[in-house]
Amino acid sequence: MCSYGLGRGEYKIFEFMLRLKEPKTIKEIAEMIGKERTTVQKAITKLLEKGLVKRRQMNLSTGGYVFVYFMEDKERIKKEIKEIIKSWCEDAMRAIDMM
C-alpha cells in the first residue's frame, strides 16, 4: 500500500486496473469490483493525479459522451513496483544485519 502513497482501497482498485484488458467507465469498474461508484471515482481521481491511469472521452452514437479509464504503460508500472519491492527488501535485510 505504501507504493505510490495509496491507501488500501485505492491500491485494490489500482491492482484491478492493472488487470484490465480494455478501458472501462467508473460505473463498469464499480460494478465489476462490487464497490460504490463514488468510492471508485475518488480512487480513480487519485490514480489520475499520480499519473497511474489515463482518461479518454468516448463519444456515444446516441449523442453525449462517457469517460473511460485505463493504464497506458502497464509494463513500466510493473517495473516500478518491482523496484519498490526490491528496495524494501534490501532495506529490511540491512536492518536485520544491523541487529
C-alpha positions in Angstrom: 0.0 0.0 0.0 2.9 2.3 0.6 3.9 2.2 -3.1 2.7 5.4 -4.7 1.2 6.6 -1.4 -2.1 4.7 -1.9 -4.5 3.6 0.8 -5.7 0.0 0.9 -8.9 0.6 -1.1 -7.1 2.7 -3.7 -4.5 0.0 -4.1 -7.1 -2.6 -4.7 -8.6 -0.5 -7.5 -5.0 0.1 -8.8 -4.4 -3.7 -8.9 -7.7 -4.2 -10.7 -6.8 -1.6 -13.3 -3.5 -3.4 -13.9 -5.5 -6.5 -14.8 -8.0 -4.8 -17.2 -7.7 -5.6 -20.9 -9.7 -2.7 -22.2 -10.8 0.8 -20.9 -13.8 0.9 -18.6 -16.1 3.6 -17.2 -16.3 4.3 -13.5 -19.7 2.6 -13.4 -18.4 -0.5 -15.1 -15.4 -0.6 -12.7 -17.6 -0.2 -9.7 -19.9 -3.0 -10.8 -17.1 -5.3 -11.6 -15.4 -4.9 -8.2 -18.6 -4.5 -6.1 -17.8 -1.0 -4.8 -19.8 2.1 -4.7 -19.4 4.4 -7.7 -18.3 7.3 -5.5 -15.6 5.2 -3.9 -14.2 4.2 -7.3 -14.4 7.8 -8.5 -12.3 9.0 -5.6 -9.7 6.3 -6.1 -9.5 6.8 -9.8 -9.1 10.6 -9.3 -6.1 9.9 -7.1 -4.7 7.4 -9.6 -5.1 10.1 -12.3 -3.3 12.7 -10.2 -0.4 10.3 -9.8 -0.2 9.5 -13.5 -1.0 5.9 -12.9 -4.2 5.8 -15.1 -5.4 7.7 -18.1 -8.8 9.0 -19.1 -10.2 9.1 -22.6 -13.5 10.6 -23.8 -15.7 8.2 -25.9 -18.5 9.7 -27.9 -21.7 7.8 -27.8 -23.6 7.0 -31.0 -26.8 8.3 -29.3 -25.1 11.7 -28.5 -23.1 12.7 -25.5 -20.0 11.0 -24.2 -18.5 9.0 -21.4 -15.1 8.9 -19.9 -13.2 5.6 -19.8 -10.2 4.8 -17.7 -7.1 2.6 -18.4 -3.5 2.1 -17.7 -1.4 3.1 -20.7 2.0 1.7 -19.7 1.5 -1.4 -17.5 5.0 -2.7 -18.1 6.6 0.5 -16.8 4.3 0.4 -13.7 5.1 -3.3 -13.0 8.8 -2.5 -13.3 8.4 0.4 -10.8 6.6 -1.9 -8.4 9.3 -4.5 -8.6 11.9 -1.8 -7.9 10.0 -0.6 -4.9 9.7 -4.1 -3.5 13.4 -4.8 -4.2 14.3 -1.6 -2.3 12.1 -2.5 0.7 13.7 -6.0 0.8 17.2 -4.5 0.7 16.4 -2.1 3.5 14.9 -4.9 5.6 18.0 -7.1 5.1 20.3 -4.2 6.1 18.1 -3.6 9.2 18.3 -7.3 10.2 22.1 -7.4 9.6 22.4 -4.4 12.0 20.6 -6.2 14.9 
